[in-house]
Amino acid sequence: MLDELLDAYMDKNKLYRNEGRQGVENLCQLTRALGYKDPQYWGQLSSKAYMGDLLMFLEDNPGAVEALHTWIRDQNSPEFEAALLEEMPEFDSAEELSSHEDFQP
């Protein structure tokens, strides 16, 4: 039932665009509809979309945060890797791997 209800809500509100700012606004609007309503209306993107609603959703749903981590890993993006290496210049992948007890060369 949730699948059908979600589809109906997204159809009614035309929330199928996922790209760019409109995609973020649509996600914020959806999280508001799910009951995550920031009383401060922080980060208003439009009359129906607030970043605070999305933050409340993420704070309450660690599985959504984990899904983002998995998505980032699955992208295997050279840009993401380069950005992280800038943040962690001391990182040595061979050293990091060998420090795990289940490592087998």
Secondary structure, DSSP 8 states (H G I E B T S, - for coil): -HHHHHHHHHHHHT----SHHHHHHHHHHHHHHTT---TT-TTEEETTEEHHHHHHHHHH-HHHHHHHHHHHHHH--HHHHHHHHHH-TT--HHHHHHTSTT---
